[in-house]
């Protein structure tokens, strides 16, 4: 299978020749490891176009402004403060903090149709065998950055009209940034993200999430659904209560923080409900574990979530706190336990409860 075919099969719960993989390399990881990290990517390329024998690395890498110590104002007019190199900052200046600013604020220009056409042609020419994303967005987080977290959350709790106005403005902007990409056959999907959980639960009540945010996500992902393309959604934290809602909103690959929810518990209820891009333990094992613990962790995730019928992309985030030995151990474990032979050897399972749950949902 090509990488493009493999990821599409994962999303559709169709048989795969091996598990798909996806590198997520943060600036801190590049700055710390440089050529040593590039060597691993050359040896273990992923299915999304990262790495491979011809990968040249990052050369004279310069830390991007939103990961560089100090303050920076981005193209949205949001001011960021970074406490250390390699770690993304926090927003401290919010251009829509005052109601009066809504009447004059200008969003950054959405890509023109010509820009999208050129971008699609270039991406697809460079990655003919790989899975290719175009468009996407983050509604909840962008609202925080523009309005300010406390003010926005209070307005959600009070059902204030201004927060509805903000939600719709942000949703429509990201729709304009996503919809044109879905017109191109070689574009396989779009990537969305919003971190929705604390360590122990959803940030807001699930009923409020469904009433206020779920319709926005359904609008945002509608073009992916209509074009039968993949909508991948990343969300950190304990998001257990709204996993089926993500599926009903149109998500086809979910990247949840399953480790804090328990991947065995996840498998017992949700395996088969939605394809998963794994989120290996970034709090303990990736930064602080041994290579042997890293290998065992990958194996345990695959033993619980892996299946020959697609549904799983192996992924672990490489930040600046992850030792190079653990990065290599993770890549080698992906290769060792992601084979068809290994998956064939897993114990027989009863019908997935997630698959049964999927049959009860209204999926677009």
Secondary structure, DSSP 8 states (H G I E B T S, - for coil): --HHHHHHHHHTT---SB-EEEEEE-HHHHHHHTHHHHHHHHHS--TTS---TT----SS----GGGSSEEEE-TTS-EEEESSTTS--EEEE-TTSSGGGGGT--------HHHHHHHHHHHHHHTTTS--EEEEE-HHHHHHHHH-HHHHHHHHHHT-HHHHHHHHHHHHHHHHHHGGGGG-TT--EEEEE---B-SSSBSS-HHHHIIIIIHHHHHHTHHHHHTT-EEEEEE-S--GGGHHHHHHHT-SEEEE-HHHH-HHHHHHHHTTTSEEE----TTTHHHHS-HHHHHHHHHHHHHHH--SSS-EEEEEEE-TTS-HHHHHHHHHHHHHHSBHHHHHTS------HHHHHHTTS---
